[in-house]
Amino acid sequence: MTNLLAARLDMAVSLAFHIVFAAAGIAMPLLMVVSEWLWLRTRDPVYLELTKRWLRGTAILFAVGAVSGTVLSFELGLLWPRFMRWAGPVIGMPFSLEGFAFFLEAIFIGIYIYGWDRVRPLTHWLAGVVIAVSGCVSGIFVVCANAWMNTPAGFRMAGGEAVDIRPFAAMLNPAAFQQVLHMTIAAYLAIAFAAAGIHAWALRRDPGNAFHRRALAIVLGIAAVCAPLQLVSGDVSARQVGHAQPVKLAALEGQWRTERGAPLRIGGIPDERTETTRHAIEIPGMLSWLVHGDRNAELKGLDQVPHADRPPVTITHLAFQLMVASGTAMLVVALLGAFLWWRRRALPVSRWYLGLVVLASPLGLVAIEAGWTVTEVGRQPWIVYGIMRTRDAVTPMPGIAVPLVVIAALYLLLAGVVLTLLRRQVFASPGMAAARRGARR
């Protein structure tokens, strides 16, 4: 195994694992804050018990996310030292700010956990708000750094080095807003659906359980808001990719030839040997219209770049189709739930709908994994688009396949620990007596 392949696999495994906890760090505090706010308004003991359960989940996921994030920071320095040496001075600021937001979140998680009965209820809730905001901001800074790799800005090249560095311009690069918007909404949507699936499963077994009814109402409400917003943010993001990274857009759409009136392809399997996309449903002119607002506009295809500058088309296209399909399915389920609530003025708890929610529950995380695959694989062969190739950034150190095996084993162990803790501390259904005791505490 070459160094480049081993380093890529190492980062892929680490990112795929960490992104789940990053999404949870953004979204779980919001669930916790909403639940506590409802308890402050109603004094319903079920909301207090729900807040404490979601707090435990937040703490567990935050701790494991801190471990996997630390591993990633080490990997950046060990596996990609040439990238870090060159890019560090340009894009170091958002990483530093992310560390500040992380520590702020950690401090207020401690206050939130140990502040019950030690601070005023409103002050305790405000500590939760700080956790939710800092968790979201932490994710924003990291995504800004990744967006810079897609649309580098804030510096000038001279003699192969970055000079005249403007850190704020680098952080607020042309892709930053679109990627931040898309990823942040994706985190809320994915975690809302994951939580909805857990509570829907419990309600199918125990339809009268007030704990799971309250929880499902909160997470389905968040999903119903986020699902259509994600559709809009996806369109905004795709337009930006079309203008700033036309080769990536061509890869994710399976657009091999430059043409006017380029069709939007639904599904399909790219054949990189014949340079065709087979079995796709094509909507004539739709891709040109989505990107340029003109059905007859010319769209750049993969035939405009050498083979050495093309990303792996099959992986990019299939990952993009998986992301879109998952997002569309969640939108349908969320809007159906909103319609059923509007029609009956009650939480939709029929067995068929709860079963649908359970089936859709992993789709948000699937969409996040697929979306990051599109972002990273679709940028290849560049680690910094148009400036530094990935092969030029990898470490020359031999034997890096060994850390890959060790890290994969570590992540498997952590995943088992997390699932066990979540099942015991968060997923179990409390009895109403336990909820009332929690309210008195």
C-alpha positions in Angstrom: 0.0 0.0 0.0 1.4 3.4 -1.0 1.8 6.2 1.4 -0.8 8.3 -0.4 -3.4 5.5 -0.4 -2.8 4.7 3.3 -3.0 8.4 4.3 -6.2 8.8 2.4 -7.8 5.7 3.9 -6.6 6.9 7.4 -8.2 10.3 7.0 -11.4 8.8 5.5 -11.9 6.4 8.4 -11.2 9.2 10.9 -13.4 11.7 9.3 -16.3 9.2 8.8 -16.2 8.4 12.5 -15.7 11.9 13.8 -18.3 13.6 11.6 -21.1 11.7 13.5 -19.9 13.2 16.8 -19.4 16.6 15.3 -23.0 16.6 14.1 -24.2 15.5 17.5 -22.1 18.2 19.1 -24.0 20.8 17.0 -27.5 19.4 17.3 -27.9 17.6 20.6 -27.6 20.7 22.8 -30.5 22.2 20.9 -32.7 19.3 21.8 -31.6 19.6 25.4 -32.3 23.4 25.5 -35.7 23.1 23.9 -36.8 20.4 26.3 -35.6 22.4 29.4 -37.4 25.5 28.1 -40.6 23.5 27.9 -40.1 22.3 31.4 -39.6 25.8 32.7 -42.8 26.8 31.0 -45.0 23.8 31.9 -43.2 22.2 34.9 -44.1 18.9 33.3 -41.7 16.3 34.9 -41.5 14.4 31.7 -39.7 17.4 30.1 -37.2 17.5 33.0 -36.4 13.8 32.7 -36.1 14.2 28.9 -33.6 17.1 29.4 -31.5 15.0 31.7 -31.5 12.1 29.4 -30.5 14.2 26.4 -27.8 15.9 28.6 -26.3 12.5 29.3 -26.3 11.8 25.6 -24.7 15.2 24.9 -21.9 14.6 27.5 -21.1 11.1 26.2 -21.0 12.1 22.5 -19.0 15.3 23.4 -16.4 13.2 25.2 -15.9 10.7 22.4 -16.0 13.5 19.8 -13.1 15.2 21.7 -11.1 12.0 21.4 -11.7 11.5 17.7 -11.1 15.2 17.0 -7.8 15.0 18.8 -6.8 12.0 16.7 -7.7 14.0 13.5 -5.5 17.0 14.6 -2.6 14.6 15.1 -3.2 13.0 11.7 -3.2 16.4 9.9 0.3 17.0 11.2 1.7 13.5 10.9 0.1 12.5 7.5 0.0 15.8 5.7 3.0 17.9 7.0 3.6 19.7 3.8 0.0 20.9 3.6 0.1 22.1 7.2 3.4 23.9 6.8 2.1 25.7 3.7 -1.5 26.2 4.7 -1.2 26.7 8.4 -0.3 30.4 8.3 -3.2 31.1 6.0 -6.0 29.1 7.5 -4.8 28.7 11.1 -7.2 31.3 12.5 -10.5 29.3 12.2 -8.8 26.2 13.8 -7.7 28.4 16.7 -11.2 29.9 17.1 -12.7 26.4 16.9 -10.5 25.4 19.9 -11.8 28.4 21.8 -15.4 27.5 21.1 -14.7 23.9 22.1 -13.3 24.9 25.4 -16.2 27.2 26.0 -18.6 24.4 25.3 -16.7 22.1 27.7 -16.8 24.7 30.5 -20.5 25.2 30.2 -21.3 21.5 29.9 -19.7 21.2 33.4 -21.8 24.1 34.7 -24.9 22.6 33.1 -24.3 19.1 34.6 -23.4 20.2 38.1 -25.6 23.4 38.2 -28.9 21.7 39.0 -30.2 23.3 42.2 -27.0 25.4 42.4 -28.0 28.2 40.1 -31.4 29.8 39.2 -33.4 27.8 36.7 -33.2 30.5 34.0 -29.4 30.8 34.5 -29.1 27.0 34.1 -31.1 27.2 30.9 -28.9 30.0 29.6 -25.8 27.8 30.3 -27.5 25.3 27.9 -27.9 28.0 25.3 -24.2 28.8 25.5 -23.5 25.1 24.9 -25.8 25.0 21.9 -24.3 28.2 20.4 -20.7 27.3 21.0 -21.2 23.8 19.6 -22.7 25.3 16.5 -20.0 27.9 16.2 -17.3 25.3 16.7 -18.6 23.4 13.6 -18.8 26.6 11.6 -15.1 27.4 12.1 -14.1 23.9 10.9 -16.3 24.0 7.9 -14.8 27.5 7.0 -11.4 25.9 7.0 -12.6 23.1 4.7 -14.3 25.5 2.4 -11.0 27.3 2.0 -9.5 24.1 0.6 -12.3 24.2 -2.1 -12.0 28.0 -2.8 -8.6 29.2 -1.5 -8.5 33.0 -0.8 -6.8 35.5 1.4 -3.3 35.3 0.2 -1.0 35.7 -2.9 1.4 33.1 -4.3 5.1 34.2 -4.7 7.9 31.7 -5.2 5.7 28.8 -4.3 4.8 30.4 -0.9 1.7 32.2 0.4 2.4 35.9 1.1 0.2 38.9 1.9 -1.9 36.7 4.1 -5.4 38.1 5.1 -6.8 35.6 7.7 -10.3 36.9 7.7 -10.5 36.8 3.9 -9.2 33.2 4.0 -11.8 32.2 6.6 -14.6 34.0 4.8 -13.8 32.5 1.4 -16.3 32.2 -1.4 -17.5 28.7 -0.4 -17.7 29.4 3.4 -21.3 30.6 3.6 -22.8 27.9 1.4 -20.9 25.0 3.1 -21.5 26.3 6.6 -25.3 26.7 5.9 -25.5 23.2 4.3 -23.5 21.4 7.0 -25.2 23.1 10.0 -28.7 22.4 8.8 -27.6 18.8 7.9 -26.4 18.3 11.5 -29.7 19.4 13.0 -31.7 17.3 10.5 -29.6 14.2 10.9 -29.6 14.1 14.7 -33.3 15.0 14.8 -34.1 12.0 12.5 -31.8 9.7 14.5 -33.5 10.7 17.7 -36.9 10.4 16.1 -36.2 6.8 15.1 -35.3 5.8 18.6 -38.4 7.3 20.2 -40.7 6.1 17.3 -39.4 2.6 17.9 -40.2 2.8 21.6 -43.7 4.2 20.9 -44.5 1.3 18.6 -43.8 -1.0 21.6 -45.4 1.3 24.2 -47.9 3.7 22.5 -48.9 5.4 25.8 -45.4 6.4 26.9 -45.5 10.1 27.6 -41.7 10.4 27.7 -41.3 9.2 24.1 -44.3 11.2 22.9 -42.8 14.4 24.2 -39.4 13.6 22.7 -40.9 12.6 19.4 -42.9 15.9 19.2 -39.7 17.9 19.7 -37.5 16.1 17.2 -40.1 15.8 14.5 -40.8 19.6 14.9 -37.1 20.3 14.3 -37.0 17.9 11.3 -40.0 19.5 9.8 -38.3 22.9 9.9 -34.9 21.7 8.7 -35.8 19.3 5.9 -37.2 22.0 3.5 -34.4 24.4 4.5 -31.9 21.8 3.6 -33.4 21.6 0.1 -32.8 25.3 -0.3 -29.3 25.2 1.1 -28.4 22.3 -1.2 -29.5 24.3 -4.2 -27.4 27.3 -3.0 -24.4 25.1 -2.4 -24.7 23.4 -5.8 -24.8 26.7 -7.6 -21.6 27.8 -5.9 -19.8 24.5 -6.8 -20.9 25.0 -10.4 -19.3 28.4 -10.6 -16.2 27.8 -8.4 -15.5 24.1 -9.1 -17.0 23.2 -12.4 -15.0 19.9 -12.6 -16.4 18.8 -9.3 -19.9 19.6 -10.5 -19.4 17.7 -13.7 -18.2 14.7 -11.7 -21.0 14.6 -9.3 -23.6 15.0 -12.1 -21.8 12.5 -14.5 -21.5 15.3 -17.1 -18.8 14.0 -19.4 -19.2 16.5 -22.3 -19.4 20.2 -22.5 -22.9 21.1 -23.8 -25.7 23.6 -23.8 -28.9 22.6 -22.1 -27.2 20.0 -19.9 -29.7 17.6 -18.3 -30.1 16.9 -14.6 -29.4 13.2 -14.0 -31.3 11.2 -11.4 -29.4 8.0 -10.6 -27.2 6.4 -13.2 -23.8 4.6 -13.1 -20.8 6.4 -14.6 -18.6 4.4 -16.9 -15.1 6.0 -16.9 -13.9 3.8 -19.7 -16.6 4.9 -22.2 -17.2 8.2 -20.5 -20.9 7.8 -20.3 -23.4 7.7 -17.5 -25.7 4.7 -18.0 -29.2 4.1 -16.7 -29.8 7.7 -15.5 -33.1 9.4 -15.7 -32.4 12.7 -17.5 -34.4 15.9 -17.3 -33.3 18.0 -20.4 -31.9 21.4 -19.7 -32.5 21.3 -15.9 -28.8 21.2 -14.8 -28.0 24.3 -16.9 -31.0 26.0 -15.4 -30.2 25.1 -11.8 -26.6 26.4 -12.2 -27.0 29.4 -14.5 -30.7 30.1 -14.5 -30.9 29.4 -18.2 -31.9 26.1 -19.7 -29.7 26.7 -22.8 -26.6 27.8 -20.9 -23.3 26.0 -21.6 -22.1 23.7 -18.9 -18.5 22.6 -18.7 -17.9 18.8 -18.9 -15.1 16.5 -17.9 -13.8 16.6 -21.5 -12.4 20.1 -20.7 -9.8 18.8 -18.3 -7.0 16.1 -18.6 -7.6 12.8 -17.0 -5.0 13.5 -14.4 -7.1 16.5 -13.2 -10.4 14.6 -12.9 -11.7 13.3 -9.6 -12.9 9.7 -9.2 -16.2 10.2 -11.1 -17.9 7.0 -10.1 -17.4 7.5 -6.3 -18.3 11.2 -6.5 -21.5 10.7 -8.6 -22.8 7.8 -6.5 -22.1 9.5 -3.2 -23.9 12.6 -4.5 -26.9 10.6 -5.6 -27.0 8.8 -2.3 -27.0 12.2 -0.5 -29.8 13.6 -2.6 -31.9 10.4 -2.3 -31.5 10.4 1.5 -32.4 14.1 1.8 -35.4 13.7 -0.4 -36.7 10.8 1.6 -36.3 12.7 4.9 -38.1 15.7 3.3 -41.1 13.4 2.4 -41.3 11.9 5.8 -41.0 15.2 7.6 -43.6 16.9 5.4 -45.9 13.9 5.8 -45.6 14.2 9.5 -46.4 17.9 9.4 -49.4 17.2 7.2 -50.7 14.5 9.6 -50.3 16.9 12.5 -52.1 19.7 10.7 -54.9 17.4 9.7 -55.4 15.8 13.2 -54.0 18.5 15.4 -52.1 15.8 17.2 -48.8 14.1 17.1 -48.8 11.4 14.3 -48.4 8.1 16.2 -50.0 5.6 13.9 -47.9 2.5 13.7 -47.3 2.8 9.9 -46.0 6.4 10.3 -43.8 5.5 13.3 -42.4 2.6 11.2 -41.6 5.0 8.4 -39.8 7.3 10.9 -37.7 4.3 12.1 -36.8 3.4 8.6 -35.8 7.0 7.8 -33.8 7.5 11.0 -30.3 6.7 9.7 -30.7 8.6 6.5 -29.5 11.9 7.9 -26.2 10.4 9.0 -26.0 8.5 5.6 -26.4 11.9 3.8 -23.7 13.5 5.9 -21.2 10.8 5.2 -22.1 10.8 1.5 -21.9 14.6 1.4 -18.5 14.7 2.9 -17.4 12.1 0.4 -18.6 14.4 -2.4 -16.8 17.3 -0.9 -13.4 15.6 -0.4 -13.3 13.1 -3.2 -14.8 15.5 -5.7 -11.9 18.0 -5.0 -9.3 15.4 -6.0 -6.5 15.4 -7.2 -6.2 18.7 -5.2 -5.9 19.1 -1.5 -6.1 22.9 -2.0 -8.1 23.4 -5.2 -6.0 24.4 -8.1 -2.8 25.1 -6.0 -1.5 22.0 -4.2 -2.1 18.4 -5.2 -2.8 15.8 -2.6 0.2 13.6 -3.6 2.5 16.6 -2.9 1.1 17.1 0.6 1.5 13.5 2.0 4.2 12.6 4.4 7.3 10.7 3.1 7.4 8.7 6.3 7.1 4.9 5.6 4.9 2.4 7.4 1.8 4.6 7.9 -0.5 1.7 7.1 0.1 0.4 10.7 -1.5 3.5 12.4 -4.5 2.9 10.1 -5.2 -0.5 11.6 -4.7 0.8 15.1 -7.0 3.8 14.7 -9.7 1.6 13.0 -9.5 -0.7 16.0 -9.7 2.2 18.4 -12.8 3.6 16.6 -14.5 0.2 16.7 -13.9 0.0 20.5 -15.2 3.6 21.0 -18.3 2.8 18.9 -19.1 -0.2 21.1 -18.6 1.8 24.3 -20.8 4.7 23.0 -23.7 2.4 21.9 -23.6 0.7 25.3 -23.6 3.9 27.3 -26.3 5.5 25.2 -28.5 2.4 25.5 -28.2 2.4 29.3 -28.2 6.2 30.0 -30.4 7.7 27.2 -32.5 5.3 25.2 -34.2 3.4 28.1 -37.8 4.5 28.9 -38.2 6.0 32.3 -41.4 5.3 34.3 -43.6 8.2 35.2 -42.6 7.7 38.9 -39.0 8.2 37.9 -39.9 11.3 36.0 -41.7 12.8 38.9 -38.7 12.1 41.2 -36.5 13.8 38.7 -38.8 16.9 38.8 -38.5 17.1 42.6 -34.7 17.0 42.3 
